[in-house]
């Protein structure tokens, strides 16, 4: 009796294995999906030999001096940056729309003030930095490169013979009571030495010419009599040659970036699209039961029958999205800071795209079992490439371009634009147009390919 039970269990196991591996599409789904998704995330976040995508920034030069041109040239030549020189309004609009990470504006008077400000001899010029707050990792890179290139270029300018500021710096240093006497003496002597070298290097200059002010520097106390600054440590004579005014682009004064807004956009798009796939596969089950043949016996056209299915699926998708965003607003502080009409238009157009995509799944599928695996794989690829899991700005440049051919990218970008980015109705129109275009394409293919019999 026991041997018989074991044989029966073994036979049942063999039967399940045969059935599973006879469905080649299901096997393909179980093998390909984890490989593709793992490869995607490994490629994005790996530390291998892949060249990282450049960070897009805008540069605005309101100074038009030799120093500002030098700073902008250094930023343009940096391999980590993709630089565009734009007018102020255009630069702010590009950052607000998420097309660029930041906009750097060098103010008027930057060239005249920066070199002196490094030694505390003038007020620091204020560089304006408008940022996309969702790209926090890239912003750290932008801030660091800005500090590096500005400091390097200002220092080079300060020690150049083309910038004769040392007599003024020496006088200000000697009169600066906030510095210890020995430090003032050393700094004044340094400025005198630099000025002497510059004069000697100038064309036609005598190599023995002394810079003005050398005697006054020599009369000061020596470095050995240095006095400590208040607090017990010497005060630093050097400082960063600018101040930074950072502002989130595209934000209303009462609003700030909310990371939940993008998360709800991505997850809402993903699960509504999966719902559309389920409804499409449900159509295949209805066809198997000959329900569609019975409906066709009614005085209804093929277009009316399939159109009603698109309408009902779109309405369900819209209700789901409305509930999801109601929870986001009430429970997580998500705000519709952009156009409310634009937000509604993006939701409706995405709901229609979901419905036509589900109908296309039903039109192309043969059986529910054979279709489900590949349909879910296709949906996961759409969600992955659309920026629902990882924001699209983290993609390499080539993948960002490819993702524009995916409807989910337009849906996520449109929802972001109408929520935390706070953009007007005009910025929703490209997403709405793209989603309606995909809806028309998927719907036309579904009507053409739909077979009423299994």
GIURJO-V76555 format. One record per pair of residues at least 24 apart in sequence whose ideal C-beta (glycine too) atoms are under 10 Angstrom apart, sorted by the first residue. I is the first residue (numbers start at 1). J is the second residue. Records with the same first field share a line. If there is no record, write none. Layout:
# GIURJO-V76555
I->J ; J
This chain:
# GIURJO-V76555
19->369
23->367 ; 369 ; 370 ; 372 ; 373
24->370 ; 373
25->365 ; 366 ; 367 ; 369 ; 370 ; 371 ; 372 ; 373 ; 374 ; 375 ; 377
26->369 ; 370 ; 372 ; 373 ; 374
27->373
28->373 ; 374 ; 377
29->372 ; 373 ; 374 ; 375 ; 376 ; 377 ; 380
30->373 ; 377
32->373 ; 374 ; 377
33->373 ; 374 ; 376 ; 377 ; 380 ; 381
36->377 ; 380 ; 381 ; 384
37->377 ; 380 ; 381 ; 384 ; 389
40->380 ; 381 ; 384 ; 385 ; 389 ; 390 ; 395 ; 399
41->384 ; 389 ; 390
43->395 ; 396 ; 399
44->384 ; 389 ; 390 ; 394 ; 395 ; 396 ; 399
45->390 ; 394
50->396
51->79 ; 396 ; 397
52->79 ; 80 ; 138 ; 141 ; 394 ; 396 ; 397
53->80 ; 82 ; 138 ; 393 ; 394 ; 395 ; 396 ; 397 ; 398 ; 399 ; 400
54->78 ; 79 ; 80 ; 81 ; 82 ; 83 ; 101 ; 138 ; 396 ; 397
55->80 ; 81 ; 82 ; 83 ; 100 ; 101 ; 102 ; 135 ; 137 ; 138 ; 139 ; 141 ; 142 ; 145 ; 393
56->81 ; 82 ; 83 ; 84 ; 94 ; 95 ; 98 ; 99 ; 100 ; 101 ; 102 ; 132 ; 135 ; 138 ; 142 ; 393 ; 397 ; 400
57->81 ; 82 ; 83 ; 84 ; 86 ; 91 ; 94 ; 95 ; 100 ; 101 ; 102 ; 103 ; 104 ; 129 ; 130 ; 131 ; 138 ; 139 ; 141 ; 142 ; 145 ; 146
58->83 ; 84 ; 85 ; 86 ; 87 ; 88 ; 90 ; 91 ; 92 ; 93 ; 94 ; 95 ; 99 ; 100 ; 101 ; 102 ; 103 ; 104 ; 105 ; 130 ; 249
59->83 ; 84 ; 85 ; 86 ; 91 ; 102 ; 103 ; 104 ; 105 ; 106
60->85 ; 86 ; 87 ; 88 ; 89 ; 90 ; 91 ; 92 ; 103 ; 104 ; 105 ; 106 ; 107 ; 128 ; 130
61->85 ; 104 ; 105 ; 106 ; 107 ; 108 ; 110
62->88 ; 105 ; 106 ; 107 ; 108 ; 109 ; 110 ; 128
63->105 ; 106 ; 107 ; 108 ; 109 ; 110 ; 111 ; 112 ; 113 ; 114 ; 125
64->106 ; 108 ; 110 ; 111
65->106 ; 108 ; 109 ; 110 ; 111 ; 112 ; 114 ; 157
66->111 ; 153 ; 157 ; 160 ; 162 ; 163
67->106 ; 110 ; 111 ; 112 ; 113 ; 114 ; 115 ; 150 ; 153 ; 154 ; 156 ; 157 ; 158 ; 160 ; 162 ; 163 ; 241
68->106 ; 107 ; 108 ; 109 ; 110 ; 111 ; 114 ; 125 ; 150 ; 153
69->106 ; 111 ; 153
70->111 ; 149 ; 150 ; 152 ; 153 ; 154 ; 156 ; 157
71->104 ; 106 ; 110 ; 111 ; 114 ; 127 ; 146 ; 149 ; 150 ; 151 ; 152 ; 153 ; 154 ; 157 ; 242
72->104 ; 106 ; 149 ; 153
73->149 ; 153
74->145 ; 146 ; 148 ; 149 ; 150 ; 152 ; 153 ; 156
75->104 ; 142 ; 145 ; 146 ; 148 ; 149 ; 150 ; 153
76->149
77->149
78->141 ; 145 ; 146 ; 148 ; 149
80->138 ; 141 ; 142 ; 144 ; 145
81->141 ; 142 ; 145 ; 146 ; 149
82->397
88->128 ; 130
91->128 ; 130 ; 249
92->128 ; 130 ; 247 ; 249 ; 250
93->249 ; 250 ; 423 ; 427
94->130 ; 132 ; 249
95->129 ; 130 ; 131 ; 132 ; 135 ; 247 ; 248 ; 249 ; 250 ; 421
96->130 ; 132 ; 248 ; 249 ; 250 ; 251 ; 417 ; 421 ; 422 ; 423 ; 427
97->132 ; 249 ; 250 ; 413 ; 416 ; 417 ; 421 ; 423 ; 427 ; 430
98->132 ; 134 ; 135 ; 249 ; 250 ; 391 ; 392 ; 393 ; 413 ; 416 ; 417 ; 421 ; 423 ; 427
99->132 ; 393
100->130 ; 131 ; 132 ; 135 ; 249 ; 393
101->130 ; 131 ; 132 ; 134 ; 135 ; 136 ; 137 ; 138 ; 139 ; 141 ; 142 ; 249 ; 393
102->129 ; 130 ; 131 ; 132 ; 135 ; 138 ; 139 ; 141 ; 142 ; 143 ; 146 ; 246 ; 249
103->128 ; 129 ; 130 ; 131 ; 132 ; 142 ; 247 ; 249
104->128 ; 129 ; 130 ; 131 ; 142 ; 145 ; 146 ; 150 ; 244
105->129 ; 130 ; 245
106->150 ; 242
107->242 ; 245
110->150 ; 154 ; 241 ; 242
111->154 ; 157 ; 163
112->163 ; 165
113->154 ; 241 ; 242
114->150 ; 151 ; 153 ; 154 ; 155 ; 157 ; 158 ; 163 ; 240 ; 241 ; 242
115->153 ; 154 ; 155 ; 156 ; 157 ; 158 ; 159 ; 160 ; 163 ; 165 ; 166 ; 169 ; 241
116->154 ; 158 ; 163 ; 165 ; 168 ; 169 ; 172 ; 241
117->154 ; 158 ; 239 ; 240 ; 241 ; 242 ; 243
118->151 ; 154 ; 155 ; 157 ; 158 ; 165 ; 169 ; 237 ; 238 ; 239 ; 240 ; 241 ; 242
119->158 ; 165 ; 166 ; 168 ; 169 ; 170 ; 172 ; 173 ; 176 ; 187 ; 190 ; 191 ; 237 ; 238 ; 239 ; 241
120->169 ; 172 ; 173 ; 176 ; 178 ; 179 ; 187 ; 235 ; 236 ; 237 ; 238 ; 239
121->165 ; 166 ; 168 ; 169 ; 170 ; 171 ; 172 ; 173 ; 176
122->165 ; 168 ; 169 ; 172 ; 241
123->243
124->239 ; 240 ; 241 ; 242 ; 243 ; 244
125->150 ; 154 ; 241 ; 242 ; 243
126->242 ; 243 ; 244 ; 245
127->241 ; 242 ; 243 ; 244 ; 245 ; 246
128->244 ; 245 ; 246 ; 247
129->244 ; 245 ; 246 ; 247 ; 249
130->245 ; 246 ; 247 ; 248 ; 249 ; 250 ; 251
131->246 ; 247 ; 248 ; 249 ; 251 ; 257
132->248 ; 249 ; 250 ; 257 ; 393 ; 421
133->246 ; 247 ; 248 ; 249 ; 250 ; 251 ; 256 ; 257 ; 258 ; 259 ; 420 ; 421
134->248 ; 257 ; 258 ; 259 ; 261 ; 262 ; 391 ; 393 ; 416 ; 420 ; 421
135->391 ; 393 ; 394
136->257 ; 259
137->393 ; 394
138->393 ; 394
139->246
143->244 ; 246
146->242 ; 244
147->240 ; 241 ; 242 ; 244
150->240 ; 241 ; 242 ; 244
151->238 ; 240 ; 241 ; 242
153->241
154->240 ; 241 ; 242
155->238 ; 241
157->241
158->194 ; 241
159->194 ; 197 ; 198
160->194 ; 198
161->194 ; 195 ; 197 ; 198 ; 199 ; 200 ; 201 ; 202 ; 205
162->198
163->198
164->195 ; 198 ; 199
165->191 ; 194 ; 195
166->190 ; 191 ; 192 ; 193 ; 194 ; 195 ; 196 ; 198 ; 211 ; 212 ; 213
167->191 ; 192 ; 195 ; 211 ; 212 ; 213
169->194 ; 195 ; 237
170->194 ; 195 ; 211 ; 212 ; 213 ; 214 ; 216 ; 217
171->213 ; 216
173->217 ; 220 ; 237
174->213 ; 216 ; 217 ; 219 ; 220
176->235 ; 237
178->229 ; 230 ; 235 ; 237
179->227 ; 229 ; 234 ; 235 ; 236 ; 237
180->221 ; 223 ; 225 ; 226 ; 227 ; 228 ; 229 ; 230 ; 234 ; 235 ; 237
181->220 ; 221 ; 222 ; 223 ; 225 ; 226 ; 227
182->220 ; 221 ; 222 ; 223 ; 224 ; 225 ; 226 ; 227 ; 228 ; 234
183->223 ; 226 ; 227 ; 228 ; 229 ; 234 ; 235 ; 236 ; 237
184->217 ; 220 ; 221 ; 226 ; 227 ; 237
185->216 ; 217 ; 218 ; 219 ; 220 ; 221 ; 222 ; 223 ; 225 ; 226
186->217 ; 220 ; 221 ; 222 ; 223 ; 226 ; 237
187->217 ; 220 ; 237 ; 238
188->213 ; 214 ; 216 ; 217 ; 218 ; 219 ; 220
189->213 ; 214 ; 217 ; 218 ; 220 ; 222 ; 223
190->217 ; 237
191->217
192->216 ; 217 ; 218
193->217
248->420 ; 421 ; 422
249->421 ; 422
250->337 ; 338 ; 417 ; 420 ; 421 ; 422 ; 423 ; 427
251->337 ; 420 ; 421 ; 422
252->335 ; 337 ; 338 ; 422
254->335 ; 337
255->335 ; 337 ; 419 ; 420 ; 421 ; 422
256->333 ; 335 ; 337 ; 420
257->420 ; 421 ; 422
258->328 ; 332 ; 333 ; 334 ; 335 ; 337 ; 419 ; 420
259->332 ; 334 ; 420
260->328 ; 329 ; 331 ; 332 ; 333 ; 334 ; 419 ; 420
261->325 ; 328 ; 329 ; 332 ; 333 ; 334 ; 335 ; 336 ; 337 ; 415 ; 416 ; 418 ; 419 ; 420 ; 421
262->334 ; 387 ; 388 ; 391 ; 412 ; 415 ; 416 ; 419 ; 420 ; 421
263->328 ; 332 ; 334 ; 388
264->321 ; 324 ; 325 ; 327 ; 328 ; 329 ; 332 ; 334 ; 415 ; 419
265->321 ; 324 ; 325 ; 328 ; 334 ; 346 ; 387 ; 388 ; 411 ; 412 ; 413 ; 414 ; 415 ; 416 ; 417 ; 418 ; 419 ; 420
266->383 ; 386 ; 387 ; 388 ; 389 ; 390 ; 391 ; 408 ; 411 ; 412 ; 415 ; 416
267->324 ; 328 ; 383 ; 388 ; 389
268->317 ; 320 ; 321 ; 322 ; 323 ; 324 ; 325 ; 327 ; 328 ; 347 ; 350 ; 388 ; 411 ; 412 ; 415
269->321 ; 324 ; 350 ; 354 ; 382 ; 383 ; 386 ; 387 ; 388 ; 407 ; 408 ; 409 ; 411 ; 412 ; 415
270->379 ; 380 ; 382 ; 383 ; 384 ; 386 ; 388 ; 389 ; 408 ; 412
271->317 ; 320 ; 321 ; 324 ; 383 ; 388
272->316 ; 317 ; 318 ; 319 ; 320 ; 321 ; 324 ; 347 ; 350 ; 351 ; 353 ; 354 ; 411
273->317 ; 350 ; 353 ; 354 ; 357 ; 358 ; 378 ; 379 ; 380 ; 382 ; 383 ; 386 ; 388 ; 407 ; 408 ; 411
274->354 ; 358 ; 375 ; 376 ; 379 ; 380 ; 383
275->313 ; 316 ; 317 ; 320 ; 354 ; 358
276->313 ; 314 ; 316 ; 317 ; 351 ; 353 ; 354 ; 355 ; 356 ; 357 ; 358 ; 359 ; 360 ; 361 ; 375 ; 379
277->354 ; 357 ; 358 ; 361 ; 362 ; 371 ; 372 ; 375 ; 376 ; 378 ; 379
278->313 ; 358 ; 361 ; 372 ; 375 ; 376
279->309 ; 312 ; 313 ; 316 ; 317 ; 354 ; 355 ; 357 ; 358 ; 359 ; 361 ; 362
280->309 ; 313 ; 354 ; 355 ; 356 ; 357 ; 358 ; 359 ; 360 ; 361 ; 362 ; 363 ; 364 ; 365 ; 368 ; 371 ; 372 ; 375 ; 446
281->358 ; 361 ; 362 ; 365 ; 367 ; 368 ; 369 ; 371 ; 372 ; 375 ; 376
282->309 ; 313 ; 358 ; 362 ; 368
283->309 ; 313 ; 358 ; 359 ; 361 ; 362 ; 363 ; 365 ; 368 ; 371 ; 446 ; 450
284->361 ; 362 ; 363 ; 365 ; 366 ; 367 ; 368 ; 369 ; 370 ; 371 ; 372 ; 375 ; 454
285->362 ; 367 ; 368 ; 454
286->362 ; 368
287->362 ; 365 ; 367 ; 368 ; 450 ; 451 ; 452 ; 453 ; 454
288->367 ; 368 ; 453 ; 454
289->454
290->452 ; 453 ; 454
292->362 ; 450 ; 451 ; 452 ; 453 ; 454
293->452 ; 453
295->452
296->452
302->447 ; 450 ; 452
303->447
305->450 ; 452
306->356 ; 359 ; 362 ; 363 ; 443 ; 446 ; 447 ; 450
307->355 ; 359 ; 443 ; 447
309->355 ; 356 ; 358 ; 359 ; 362 ; 446 ; 450
310->351 ; 352 ; 354 ; 355 ; 356 ; 358 ; 359 ; 439 ; 442 ; 443 ; 446 ; 447
311->352 ; 355
312->355
313->351 ; 352 ; 354 ; 355 ; 356 ; 357 ; 358 ; 359
314->348 ; 349 ; 350 ; 351 ; 352 ; 353 ; 354 ; 355 ; 356 ; 358 ; 439
315->351 ; 355
316->351 ; 354 ; 355 ; 358
317->347 ; 348 ; 350 ; 351 ; 352 ; 353 ; 354 ; 355 ; 358
318->344 ; 347 ; 348 ; 350 ; 351 ; 352 ; 354 ; 355
319->351
320->351 ; 354
321->346 ; 347 ; 348 ; 350 ; 351 ; 354 ; 411 ; 415
322->347 ; 351
325->415 ; 419
328->419
329->419
334->419 ; 420
335->419 ; 420 ; 422
336->415 ; 418 ; 419 ; 420 ; 422
337->417 ; 418 ; 419 ; 420 ; 421 ; 422 ; 423
338->414 ; 415 ; 416 ; 417 ; 418 ; 419 ; 420 ; 421 ; 422 ; 423 ; 424 ; 425 ; 427 ; 428
339->417 ; 418 ; 422 ; 423 ; 424 ; 425 ; 426 ; 427 ; 428 ; 429
340->418 ; 425
341->418 ; 424 ; 425 ; 428
342->414 ; 415 ; 417 ; 418 ; 423 ; 424 ; 425 ; 426 ; 427 ; 428 ; 429 ; 431 ; 432
343->414 ; 415 ; 417 ; 418 ; 419 ; 425 ; 428
344->418 ; 428
345->414 ; 418 ; 425 ; 428 ; 429 ; 431 ; 432 ; 433 ; 435 ; 436
346->410 ; 411 ; 412 ; 413 ; 414 ; 415 ; 416 ; 417 ; 418 ; 419 ; 428 ; 429 ; 431 ; 432 ; 435
347->411 ; 414 ; 415 ; 418 ; 432 ; 435
348->432 ; 435 ; 436
349->407 ; 410 ; 411 ; 414 ; 428 ; 431 ; 432 ; 433 ; 434 ; 435 ; 436 ; 437 ; 438 ; 439
350->407 ; 408 ; 410 ; 411 ; 412 ; 414 ; 415 ; 431 ; 432 ; 435 ; 436 ; 438 ; 439
351->411 ; 435 ; 439
352->435 ; 436 ; 438 ; 439 ; 440 ; 442 ; 443
353->407 ; 408 ; 410 ; 411 ; 434 ; 435 ; 436 ; 437 ; 438 ; 439 ; 440 ; 441 ; 442 ; 443
354->407 ; 408 ; 411 ; 435 ; 439 ; 442
355->439 ; 442 ; 443 ; 446
356->407 ; 435 ; 436 ; 438 ; 439 ; 440 ; 441 ; 442 ; 443 ; 444 ; 445 ; 446 ; 447
357->382 ; 407 ; 408 ; 438 ; 439 ; 441 ; 442 ; 443 ; 446
358->442 ; 446
359->442 ; 443 ; 445 ; 446 ; 447 ; 449 ; 450
360->441 ; 442 ; 443 ; 444 ; 445 ; 446 ; 447 ; 448 ; 449 ; 450
361->442 ; 446
362->446 ; 449 ; 450 ; 451
363->442 ; 443 ; 445 ; 446 ; 447 ; 448 ; 449 ; 450 ; 451
364->445 ; 446 ; 449 ; 450 ; 451
365->449 ; 451 ; 454
366->451 ; 454
367->454
368->454
379->408
381->406 ; 408
382->406 ; 407 ; 408 ; 409 ; 411
383->408 ; 411 ; 412
384->408
385->409
386->410 ; 411 ; 412 ; 413
387->411 ; 412 ; 413 ; 416
388->412
391->416
392->416
404->434
405->434 ; 438
406->434 ; 438
407->431 ; 434 ; 435 ; 437 ; 438 ; 439 ; 441 ; 442
408->435 ; 438
409->434
410->434 ; 435 ; 436 ; 437 ; 438
411->435 ; 438
